[in-house]
Amino acid sequence: MTDEDTLITFPCNFPIKVMGETRDDFSATIVAAIHSLVPSFDASLVEMRASSGGKYISLTCTVFVTSKPQLDDIYRLLTSHPLVKVVL
């Protein structure tokens, strides 16, 4: 698949929502994981929201991506992480 096979125009800022159980280190762990693939990722672009019961937390991480393969790598990394329940 090439970048032409997607509706996304690269490069772009792409929001990725990551959800998991509330833990003190969840945000820092996810930011570090994204940094491992995108060293220029700006952690200040992370929005955090707790669930109404407080058991879960969601992070919206806006990542500057340059290609579909890079975006796919980020999704694979996050979906395989043991702290992550859902990635959208």
C-alpha positions in Angstrom: 0.0 0.0 0.0 1.3 3.4 -0.9 0.4 6.8 0.6 -1.9 7.3 -2.4 -4.0 4.4 -1.1 -5.2 6.3 1.9 -7.4 9.3 2.5 -4.8 10.9 4.7 -2.4 13.4 3.2 1.1 13.1 4.5 2.9 14.7 6.3 0.2 15.7 8.8 -0.6 16.0 12.5 -2.6 12.9 13.4 -4.6 12.4 16.6 -4.3 9.0 18.1 -6.5 8.1 21.1 -4.9 5.6 23.5 -6.9 4.1 26.4 -5.9 2.0 29.4 -6.4 1.5 33.1 -5.6 4.6 35.3 -1.9 4.3 36.5 0.5 7.0 37.6 2.9 6.1 34.8 0.5 5.5 32.0 1.0 8.9 30.3 4.8 8.9 30.6 4.9 5.3 29.3 2.8 6.0 26.3 4.8 9.2 25.5 8.1 7.3 25.8 6.7 4.6 23.4 5.7 7.2 20.8 9.1 8.9 21.3 10.8 5.6 20.4 9.4 5.9 16.9 9.0 9.6 16.6 11.8 11.4 18.5 10.3 14.8 17.7 6.9 13.9 19.3 5.9 16.9 21.5 4.4 15.6 24.7 2.6 18.9 25.3 0.3 17.8 22.5 -1.2 15.1 24.7 -4.7 15.6 26.1 -5.6 13.4 29.1 -9.1 12.5 30.2 -10.3 10.2 33.0 -13.4 8.0 32.7 -16.4 9.0 34.8 -15.6 6.2 37.3 -11.9 7.0 37.3 -10.9 3.4 36.4 -9.7 4.3 32.9 -7.7 7.1 31.3 -7.6 8.2 27.6 -4.8 10.1 26.0 -5.2 11.9 22.7 -1.7 12.1 21.3 -1.3 14.4 18.3 1.6 13.0 16.4 3.3 14.6 13.3 3.5 11.6 10.9 5.2 11.6 7.5 3.9 8.4 6.0 1.3 5.6 6.3 4.0 3.0 7.2 5.2 5.3 10.1 1.6 5.7 11.3 1.0 1.9 11.0 4.2 1.3 13.1 2.9 3.6 15.8 -0.4 1.8 15.9 1.3 -1.6 16.0 3.5 -0.4 18.9 0.7 1.0 20.9 -1.8 -1.9 20.3 0.8 -4.4 21.4 1.7 -2.5 24.6 0.6 -4.4 27.8 -0.9 -1.2 29.5 -3.0 -0.3 26.5 -6.6 -1.5 26.2 -7.7 0.4 23.0 -6.1 2.5 20.3 -8.3 4.6 18.0 
